[in-house]
Amino acid sequence: MISFIVPAYNEERLLARTLQALHIAAAVAEGYEIVVVDDASTDATAEVARTGGARVLGVAHRQIAATRNAGARAARGNRYFFVDADTIVSEAVVRAALRALDDGAVGGGAAVAFDGQVPRWAEVTLPAFVWGFRIAGLAAGCFLFCTKSAFDTVGGFDETLYAAEEIFMSRALKRHGRFVVLRQAVVTSGRKLRTYSATELLRIVGPLAFRGWDAVRSRDGLEIWYERRREEDSGA
């Protein structure tokens, strides 16, 4: 059985379509559940999740790795699919992921496309990032799947991290067995690219070049994930 684990913080606007897509995509599975891990939302995220046919787990971590792990602990399936609340997963992606697991893979990720129009600078640079993740054999943060046994063996997501936890998880799973990056793509929201300027994003990502992974072991400087959500129509 698949457990779709969806971490969510103030996602009332986009969560419904994500859940609807998961219900459709899960038609290829013998059984499934959707667990929305509501991480201290102040909007109607939990209500939207219940209306959308998900089981809701309330936590107050405000840390993505811990929130994902809480969902895994509550999950009942033997195959975990971690899906961001603003990401659309298709039947083709689920089918390909299940085929990979059936063929002996311990986990994997998928190609990523962005919805809507994104700034020109993003159109130019994003293909290189997507290609780089594929060459490196790493899952993008919006979608990662694995077996329960592999998840348990590697100890889940590293809770000392406040970002880039999917990179560390990909590496851990690769040490445990075969890890695949599907050619089929999930579609994730391009809202961060539309609401933050290239300069702002560079200021957030840039410290990695100087501080290395220590830069993601604190919330400091990671406001794109941990401060109040910017809305696309806010003029930001």
Summary of the structure (lengths in Angstrom):
residues: 236
radius of gyration: 16.7
end to end distance: 42.0
largest distance: 47.9
contacts: 759
relative contact order: 0.15
helix: 45%
strand: 21%
